Amino acid sequence: MPAPGGGRFDRRKSRAGVLDSSHRGRAVTASPQPRSHSDGGATVLHTCRYDAHIDVLTARIVRRVKDLGSTLPTLPGCAELTAAKLISEATNVDRFPNESAFARYGGLAPIPAWSGSTNGRLRVCHSGNRQINTAIHHIAVVQLRLDCAGKDYYQRRRAAGDSGASAVRCLKRRLFRVVFNRMRADYARRPSLDTGEP
């Protein structure tokens, strides 16, 4: 019986595999090779090694943030890894003339979207440094679960009539200001920390 791709169709071979006409009627096994029990142990071993490597890197990052004298980890919702992301993405924070420029760099500056009868509308900016934006968003979400000034501010915005998303954006904009001021103060003290001067 002819096969659709040419060559001969063998029922005995079709039970064990799939006919490949490019291999002159030889069967290509479709079922995967059975996995040995040692593969599972190797996977667990590799996972443990990766976990240990991640722990080492995390400890180095935490130590570096402390060596820089950053005050960001004292901000509710901002741990050392989040602080490290903000510091590394902002680099020299003195290059921003003010906190508005820093917020624009982080993609939180609103964009006017009105024309004619739609005066007063703003649309969300989806550009900017998304790593900084994500870090600030993470701090905002954590603060909503804590008893802190950020949660109080969010509740005041909701009571004033803002939607949940709009209140979170306002909280993020406030956090951009707080983070910028802290990073700028930390950066101003960094030379004396590096040289060991009091």
N, C-alpha and C positions, 0 to 999 in steps of 0.2 A: 504493500500500500504506500503510495507516494506521500511524502510529508509536505506541508505547505511551503517550506523554504527549500525544497529540492532534497535529494538524498532519499534514503529508505527509512521508513518508520518501523521500529522494532518495539512490539508491545512489551517484551521482557525488559528492554532497556528503559522504556518510558516509566516503568514502575520505580526504578532506582534513581532516575535523573531526568533531565530535560535534554532533548536532542539539539545539538548545535551543528548546523549544516556546515559551518566554516571549519569544523574539525573532522569532516568526512565521516559523519555518522557516529562519532564517539559521544558517549553520554557525559554530561557535566552534572555532577552531584549537586542538588539544590539544597539538601539539608545540611546545616552547619555541623562541624565536628563537635562531639560531646566535650564539654568543658570539664577539666579535671578538678578535683577538690583542692588542689594546690593553688589554683587561680584565685579562689576566694581569699586564701591566706595572704597571697601576694598583694591583693587589693587592699586588705586591711593594713598590711605593713606599709604600703605606699601612703595610705591616708594618715597613718600615725606620723610618718616622716614629714608630711606636709603640715600637719597640725603643729608639730614641734618647730618647724621652720617659721610658720606664721607667728607662733608665740615669741620666738627670738626677735623677729622683725618688729612686732608690736612693742616689746620691751625697749628696743632701741629707739623707736619713735617717741615713746613716752618719756624716756630719759632725755632725748634731744629737746623736746618741748619744755621740760623742766629746766634744762641747762640754759635755754633762751630766756627764762624768766617770764614766760607768757602768763598773763592773767586770764586768758580765755577759758581755761578749765574751771575757773571759779564761777563762770556764768552758768546758771541753771540750764541743763540740757546740752551743754557743750563739754564732751569728754576730750581726752588728749588726742585721739585720732581725728576728731572733727576739727580741733584746734590746729593740728598739723596740716590738714587739708587747706584750711583758710590761710595759714601762714605761707604755705608753699605756692598756692595759686595767686595770692596777692603780691608775693615777692616783696619789693620795696614799696611799702604802703605810702611813703612820702611822695610818690609820683602822682597820687590823687590829690588835687587841690582842696577837696572837701568831701564830705560824706555823700553828697548827691552824685558826684562823679564816681565814687566807689559803688553806689547802688546801681548806677547806669552800667558800669562795667560788669556787675553781677547779674544784669538782666532784669532788674526790678523797676526800672524807670517806666512809668506809664506813657503810652503813646496816644496823643489826641486823635480821635476818630470821628469828629463831628464835621458836618457840612450841612448848610442850610438849616433845616428844622431840627437837627439832632445835636444842637449845641450842648456842651457839657459832658459828652460821652468820652470815655477813655477805653482803650483796649490793652490787653496784657501783652507785654513784650516777651517774645520767645527767643530772643537772641541773647548775647552776652555770655559770660563765663558760667556754664551750667554747673560746674563743680562747686563754685562758691554759692550759687543759688540753691543747689541741693543741700549743701551743708547748713545754710541759714534755714531752709525749710525743715530740716531735721531738728534743729534747735527749737523752732517754733512748735512743731508737733509734740515734742517732749514737754515743752513748757505748758502746753494745754492740759497735760496730765498731772502737773505739779501745782502746789500752792505757792505761787510766785507772782511777781509783778506782771509777767507776760500773760498769765491767765486772767488776771484782773483787767488788764487792758483789753483783751479779747472780749470779755463779757461786757465791758462798757461799750465797745463798738457794736455788739449784737443788740444791746439795749437801745442804742441810738438808731437802730433800723438797718444796719448793714447785714448783708447775707453772710453765711458762714465763710464762703470763699473770699469775699471782700474783706471780712474781718481778719482772716489769716494773712492776706496780702498786706494789710495795714500793720499787723504785728511783725511781719517779715521786714517791712520798711523800717520800723522802729529798731529791730534787731540789727539791721545794716548799720544804723547810726551808732548803736552801742558797740558793736564789733569793731567798727572803724576807729572809734575813739580809743578803745582799749589797745588795738593793734598799734595805733600811732604812738600812744604813750609807752608801750612796750618797746617799740622800735627806737624811740628817743633814749631809752635807758640801756639799749643793747650795747653800744660801744663801751660804756663803763663796765658792763658785765663781762665783755670779751677781754678787756685789758686787765681786769682784776682790780680796778680802782674802786674806792668806796663811792 
